[in-house]
Amino acid sequence: MSLDRRSVLRGAAVGATGVGFAAVGAVPSLAEATPEPAEGGSRPFPTNRPFPPLMDDPKGLLALPPGFKYTVVTHAGETTLKSGHKTPTLHDGTAVFGNGTKQYTLIQNHEISGNDPLGVPQIAGTVYDSGVGSAGGCTVISVDRDGTNHGEWVGISGTLTNCAGGPTPWGTWWTCEETENKANGTTRLKDHGYVFEVWGDGKTAHPVPLKALGRFAHEAVAVDRDKQHVYLSEDASGPNGSFYRWTAPAGYRLGKESWQDLQDVNFGTLEAMAILNDDGKPIPDVAYLTSAQLLRPFRVAWVPVPDRDAVSVSARKQFTDGQVTRGKKFEGVYGTHDGVYVVNSFAKMGTTDIPADGVPHEGMIWFYNYKHQTIQLVTYFPANPAADKGAAAKYDDFNFDAPDNVTVTPWGSLILAEDGLASSHVLSSVPGGPTYAIARNMLNDSEFTGPTFSEDGKVLFVNIQTPGITLAITGPWRDYLG
């Protein structure tokens, strides 16, 4: 079956939506669910040019292809916020917004799980939970095209483990707490595990949880083009997490004032994904699928979450085995015009990562099609036990593992950030096609996080999570990605 690259490889705009269904049996036929063939009746071979071999950095920070360069935008503990505090550590999910000039605005998560000397300082008007101290949150950075930092300040504070998130169509950032910690009366005065909205000017933030989107170990979110659905990933184990969809009430459209409605835990509907086998029954875990199913569309059903605020039982534990499709490390999410990408980072053999008869892997990238309500595996990294032993691979820029964050380039292909055990890379990946290394961390074994392209395609921003460094990478991107 052919993949329609007009559908899957279409820009980084947010996408159209189809009509949802909650019952497993209420699904379209497989013929209806299969994307139309591309012109000529077959999938065209990807046209992206291979990136040349990476060149080691004399400064020992970032290996890049010839013709590319980087600038350090922020460095935890070294650069300074407008408040006088040092830049917080543990940079993670990041979004870039244009402001009508030659400057960009970055909104950046900090994945800090408790009070930390380099945590996000609690600034009046930005605080959700004063009990957690200087912990997680977001900073906002003004930066120009050459990476010059023109100021950094706090967008939200008093949150925990802000991992990824997603930009909204109305120009804000939804930041996600990757935790399920509840209030304890001392170091946590409020429950955590929510999505929060951050405004780019850092002044109009409403630090309130969007409870309608559920309380669980959130990773990332994407809003569809029609502003009726939100797609959310869960990075959790014991049991593995799920992929969720929130649906607005009939006739409602999300917008810049929706944060007021989304505080209501019962607003709209939250459902978990079930990938359906040919017999119409859910596949219990994504690890039952392999590269043999690459590009094959599977029908999807959505199953309501009984108690989305997880008052007594975690959201994912409210489903029986086989009722929904679980997956180890549901991570990055990014929406396009026609659907949404979601990542499973890895699943290791001989662990609780996968069912006993499942197949280990080093990364799965999926594409969910809004119109057809199908999901396709578009990139697959096979398990490589040798790479897990810590020794550098002989050809380390061919050896990829544990993709985490994902973004779509202005030309429609993917940028992936690795969180693996071998060398950490930033990757260029064509759905259904090849993957190339475009950067390698030479500083340490920390993961890359938060890859995000400026809309004009001139700058790729990306972070080295530890100690916390934001980089602006420039070069002939169009020559290789356009």
Long-range contacts (C-beta under 8 A, 24 or more apart in sequence): 1-34, 1-35, 1-295, 1-296, 1-297, 2-35, 2-37, 2-38, 2-41, 2-42, 2-43, 2-295, 3-35, 3-38, 3-43, 3-295, 3-376, 3-378, 3-431, 3-432, 4-35, 4-36, 4-37, 4-38, 4-43, 5-38, 5-43, 5-44, 5-412, 5-431, 5-432, 6-38, 7-35, 7-338, 7-339, 7-369, 8-35, 8-336, 8-338, 8-339, 8-367, 8-369, 8-376, 8-378, 8-431, 8-432, 9-412, 9-413, 9-430, 9-431, 10-336, 10-337, 10-338, 10-412, 11-336, 11-337, 11-408, 11-410, 11-412, 12-334, 12-336, 12-407, 12-408, 12-409, 12-410, 12-412, 12-453, 12-455, 13-225, 13-336, 13-337, 14-169, 14-222, 14-223, 14-224, 14-225, 14-335, 14-336, 14-337, 15-224, 15-225, 15-335, 15-336, 15-337, 15-338, 15-339, 15-340, 15-370, 16-224, 16-225, 16-226, 16-337, 16-338, 16-370, 16-371, 17-224, 17-225, 17-226, 17-228, 17-229, 17-370, 18-369, 18-370, 18-371, 18-372, 18-373, 20-229, 20-245, 20-247, 20-271, 20-302, 20-373, 21-301, 21-302, 21-373, 22-269, 22-271, 22-301, 22-302, 22-303, 22-304, 23-301, 24-274, 24-276, 24-280, 24-281, 24-282, 24-301, 24-303, 25-280, 26-301, 27-276, 27-280, 27-299, 27-300, 27-301, 27-373, 28-299, 28-372, 28-373, 30-278, 30-297, 30-299, 32-372, 33-297, 33-299, 33-372, 33-373, 33-374, 34-297, 34-372, 34-374, 35-297, 35-369, 35-372, 35-374, 43-295, 43-432, 45-433, 46-413, 46-430, 46-432, 46-433, 46-434, 48-413, 48-428, 48-430, 48-433, 48-434, 48-436, 48-480, 48-481, 49-479, 49-480, 50-434, 50-436, 50-480, 51-428, 51-436, 51-437, 51-438, 51-480, 53-397, 54-397, 54-437, 54-438, 54-439, 54-440, 56-442, 57-442, 60-442, 60-443, 61-442, 61-443, 61-469, 62-439, 62-440, 62-441, 62-442, 62-443, 62-471, 62-473, 63-439, 63-440, 63-442, 64-438, 64-439, 64-473, 64-475, 65-438, 65-475, 67-475, 67-476, 68-438, 68-473, 68-474, 68-475, 68-476, 69-473, 69-474, 69-475, 70-147, 70-471, 70-472, 70-473, 70-474, 71-146, 71-147, 71-148, 71-471, 71-472, 71-474, 72-147, 72-469, 72-470, 72-471, 73-106, 73-141, 73-143, 73-147, 73-149, 73-461, 73-470, 73-471, 73-472, 74-108, 74-139, 74-141, 74-149, 74-152, 74-468, 74-469, 74-470, 75-467, 75-468, 75-469, 75-470, 76-118, 76-467, 76-468, 76-469, 77-118, 77-467, 77-468, 79-149, 79-152, 80-152, 81-121, 81-139, 81-152, 81-153, 81-154, 82-151, 82-152, 82-153, 83-121, 83-123, 83-153, 83-154, 85-121, 86-118, 87-118, 87-139, 87-152, 87-468, 88-112, 88-116, 88-118, 88-119, 88-120, 88-121, 88-134, 88-137, 88-139, 88-468, 89-116, 89-118, 89-119, 89-466, 89-467, 89-468, 90-465, 90-466, 90-468, 91-449, 91-450, 91-463, 91-464, 91-465, 91-468, 91-469, 91-470, 92-162, 92-163, 92-164, 92-405, 92-449, 92-450, 92-463, 92-465, 93-162, 93-163, 93-164, 93-165, 93-166, 93-175, 93-176, 93-220, 93-405, 93-449, 93-450, 94-449, 94-450, 94-451, 94-452, 94-461, 94-462, 94-463, 94-470, 95-165, 95-166, 95-167, 95-173, 95-452, 96-452, 96-453, 96-454, 96-455, 96-459, 96-461, 97-167, 97-171, 97-200, 98-454, 98-455, 98-456, 99-142, 99-200, 102-144, 102-145, 103-142, 103-143, 103-144, 103-145, 103-150, 104-142, 104-143, 104-144, 104-145, 104-454, 104-459, 104-461, 105-140, 105-141, 105-142, 105-143, 105-200, 106-140, 106-141, 106-142, 106-143, 106-452, 106-461, 106-470, 107-138, 107-139, 107-140, 107-141, 107-155, 107-173, 107-175, 107-198, 107-200, 108-138, 108-139, 108-140, 108-141, 108-450, 108-463, 108-470, 109-136, 109-137, 109-138, 109-162, 109-163, 109-164, 109-165, 109-175, 109-176, 109-450, 110-136, 110-137, 110-138, 110-139, 110-162, 110-468, 111-136, 111-161, 111-162, 111-163, 111-178, 111-449, 111-465, 112-136, 112-137, 112-160, 112-161, 112-162, 113-160, 113-161, 113-179, 114-160, 114-187, 115-187, 118-468, 120-154, 120-156, 120-157, 121-154, 121-157, 122-157, 122-158, 123-153, 123-154, 123-157, 125-203, 125-205, 125-207, 126-154, 126-155, 126-156, 126-157, 126-158, 126-202, 126-205, 126-207, 127-157, 127-158, 127-207, 128-156, 128-157, 128-158, 128-159, 128-190, 128-196, 128-207, 128-208, 128-209, 129-158, 129-159, 129-160, 129-188, 129-189, 129-190, 129-192, 130-158, 130-189, 131-158, 131-186, 131-187, 131-188, 131-189, 131-190, 132-158, 132-159, 132-160, 132-187, 132-188, 133-187, 135-159, 135-160, 136-160, 136-161, 136-162, 136-177, 137-162, 137-175, 138-162, 138-173, 138-175, 138-198, 140-198, 140-200, 140-201, 140-202, 141-470, 143-461, 143-472, 145-454, 145-458, 145-459, 145-474, 146-472, 146-474, 147-459, 147-471, 147-472, 147-474, 153-202, 154-202, 155-198, 155-199, 155-200, 155-202, 155-205, 156-196, 156-198, 156-205, 156-207, 157-207, 158-207, 159-192, 159-196, 159-207, 160-188, 160-192, 161-192, 163-218, 163-219, 163-220, 163-235, 164-219, 164-220, 164-331, 164-332, 164-333, 164-405, 164-449, 164-450, 165-195, 165-220, 165-221, 166-220, 166-221, 166-222, 166-223, 166-333, 166-334, 166-335, 168-197, 168-223, 168-254, 169-223, 169-225, 169-227, 169-254, 170-254, 170-255, 170-256, 171-200, 171-256, 172-197, 172-198, 172-199, 172-200, 172-256, 173-197, 173-198, 173-200, 174-198, 174-210, 174-221, 174-223, 176-218, 176-219, 176-220, 176-221, 176-232, 177-218, 178-217, 178-218, 178-219, 178-235, 179-217, 180-215, 180-216, 180-217, 180-236, 180-310, 180-314, 191-215, 193-217, 193-218, 193-310, 194-218, 195-221, 195-232, 197-259, 206-259, 208-259, 208-263, 209-263, 210-259, 210-262, 210-263, 211-262, 211-263, 211-264, 211-265, 211-308, 211-309, 212-246, 212-261, 212-262, 212-263, 212-264, 212-265, 212-266, 212-267, 212-268, 212-270, 212-308, 213-246, 213-262, 213-270, 213-308, 214-244, 214-246, 214-270, 214-305, 214-308, 214-309, 214-310, 214-315, 215-308, 215-309, 215-310, 215-315, 216-241, 216-310, 216-314, 216-315, 216-316, 217-241, 219-330, 219-331, 219-332, 219-333, 220-331, 220-332, 220-333, 220-334, 220-342, 220-405, 221-333, 222-333, 222-334, 222-335, 222-340, 223-254, 223-335, 224-335, 224-340, 224-370, 225-335, 225-337, 226-253, 227-253, 227-254, 227-255, 228-252, 228-253, 228-254, 229-370, 230-254, 231-333, 231-335, 231-340, 231-342, 231-368, 232-333, 233-330, 233-331, 233-332, 233-333, 233-342, 233-343, 234-315, 234-316, 234-330, 235-329, 235-330, 235-331, 236-314, 236-316, 237-328, 237-352, 237-353, 238-352, 239-316, 239-317, 239-321, 239-326, 240-285, 240-316, 240-326, 240-327, 240-328, 240-329, 240-330, 240-353, 241-316, 241-326, 241-327, 241-328, 241-329, 241-330, 242-272, 242-273, 242-315, 242-316, 242-319, 242-324, 242-325, 242-326, 242-327, 242-330, 243-272, 243-273, 243-325, 243-327, 243-330, 243-342, 244-270, 244-271, 244-272, 244-273, 244-305, 244-315, 245-270, 245-271, 245-273, 245-302, 246-270, 246-271, 247-271, 265-308, 265-309, 269-304, 270-304, 270-305, 270-308, 271-302, 271-303, 271-304, 271-305, 272-302, 272-303, 272-305, 272-315, 272-316, 272-319, 272-324, 273-300, 273-301, 273-302, 273-303, 273-324, 273-325, 273-375, 274-300, 274-301, 274-302, 274-303, 274-323, 274-324, 274-325, 275-299, 275-300, 275-325, 275-375, 276-300, 276-301, 281-322, 282-322, 282-323, 282-324, 282-325, 283-325, 284-321, 284-322, 284-325, 284-326, 284-355, 285-325, 285-326, 285-327, 285-328, 285-354, 285-355, 285-358, 286-325, 286-326, 286-327, 286-328, 286-344, 286-347, 286-364, 286-366, 287-327, 287-328, 287-347, 287-353, 287-354, 287-355, 287-358, 287-359, 287-360, 287-361, 288-355, 288-357, 288-358, 288-359, 289-359, 289-364, 289-377, 290-359, 290-361, 290-380, 291-377, 291-380, 291-382, 293-377, 294-377, 294-378, 294-380, 294-432, 295-376, 295-377, 295-378, 295-432, 296-376, 296-377, 297-369, 297-372, 297-374, 297-375, 297-376, 298-374, 298-375, 298-376, 299-373, 299-374, 300-368, 300-373, 300-374, 300-375, 327-364, 328-353, 328-354, 331-403, 331-404, 331-405, 331-406, 332-403, 332-404, 332-405, 332-406, 332-407, 332-416, 332-417, 333-406, 334-406, 334-407, 334-408, 336-408, 336-412, 338-369, 338-370, 338-371, 339-367, 339-368, 339-369, 339-370, 340-367, 340-368, 340-370, 341-365, 341-366, 341-367, 341-368, 341-378, 341-406, 341-408, 341-414, 342-366, 342-368, 342-406, 343-403, 343-404, 343-405, 343-406, 343-416, 345-402, 345-403, 345-404, 345-419, 346-401, 346-402, 346-420, 348-383, 348-388, 349-383, 349-385, 359-383, 362-387, 362-400, 362-401, 362-402, 362-420, 363-400, 363-401, 363-402, 363-403, 363-416, 365-403, 365-406, 365-414, 365-416, 365-429, 365-431, 367-431, 378-431, 378-432, 379-403, 379-414, 379-429, 379-431, 379-432, 379-435, 381-435, 387-420, 387-421, 387-422, 388-421, 388-422, 390-421, 390-422, 392-422, 392-423, 393-422, 393-423, 396-422, 396-423, 396-440, 397-423, 397-425, 397-437, 397-440, 398-437, 399-423, 400-425, 400-427, 400-435, 400-437, 402-447, 403-427, 403-429, 404-447, 404-448, 404-449, 405-448, 405-449, 405-450, 405-451, 406-451, 407-451, 407-452, 407-453, 409-453, 409-457, 409-477, 409-481, 410-453, 410-455, 410-456, 410-457, 410-481, 411-457, 411-478, 411-481, 411-482, 413-481, 415-451, 415-453, 415-460, 416-451, 417-447, 417-448, 417-449, 417-450, 417-451, 417-462, 418-447, 418-448, 419-447, 419-448, 419-449, 420-447, 424-448, 426-451, 426-460, 426-462, 428-480, 428-481, 438-480, 439-473, 443-469, 453-477, 457-481, 457-482
